[in-house]
């Protein structure tokens, strides 16, 4: 079903002939005016992630508890920053006591090195994991008669991920691709982009030595962090359609990747994919939208973790004029970078 729907969307979008677009002169004027505006977005995201651990030829899943967190985007000219966390005041993460508490923090930004080359850098961390397959694991240790409820919690466990991507736009340029990044950019017209990117990622799973089970705490021998890196070559494209102030965006990027567990004899070449979709409304002053991302890796080596990641987000934002002294200083920087 999924394989069928995505191509149909690519065929369907171009058939919409009543999209309201701006001409090149209007687009150039908008881009010039946009240099003096700051865009801010606040929203809510849901992240589904799991980390598979191999034990006695069986894979057991580690998971964060709940996954709702607030997300913020801030953009001024080419400075495009995003960060997210779950503040206590919002009470978004109503953690299940049996699964422990999970804390999230993400930070990233992207920019164009030239009209055709885009750079993306991102850091994410989740602290506090639980063993989703606790009962199966205990039965492996104590036999099939084991029927206790509860989850093994790793309150200090941290999964940190450092990501980057350098991509080249074969079709399109930074003006066309701006709105594909996030909601801080207003979609101006119908756009088709095609790009090839080199994606790289370094992951660390650490601090698994403290365990809580059924209210009892255990301190295991200090464990060695599990580390891996991944390199992927992505090639694909995206479509943006605009109808008055409404728009829809879809991107699909198949990939070939190499993964390696550091200090372990595990590595592989395989295939995967990245896809991103969003629908929203943007009248130039305020905007809202919702979308989803899927990162999928067809990992044949069961000891690799974090093979699939779903992300759903919704947000609302607005634009306002930036202070004159900020414009003046950034004008100087832009003249240096030219």
Secondary structure, DSSP 8 states (H G I E B T S, - for coil): -HHHHHHHHHHHHTT--------HHHHHHHHHHHTTEEEEEEEEEEEEEEEEEEETTEEEEEEES--EEEEEEEEETTEEEEEEE--GGGT-----GGG---EEEEEEEEEESSSSEEEEEEEEEEEEEEETTHHHHHHHHH-TT-------EEEEEEEEEEEEEEEEEEE--HHHHHHHH-TTS---S-EEEEEEEEEEEEEEEE---EEEETTEEEE------EEEEEEEEEEEEEEEEEETTEEEEEEEEEEEEEEEETTTTEEEEEEEEEEEEEEEEE-SSEEEEEEEEEEEE---STT----EEEEEEEEEEEEEE--HHHHHHHHHHHHHH-
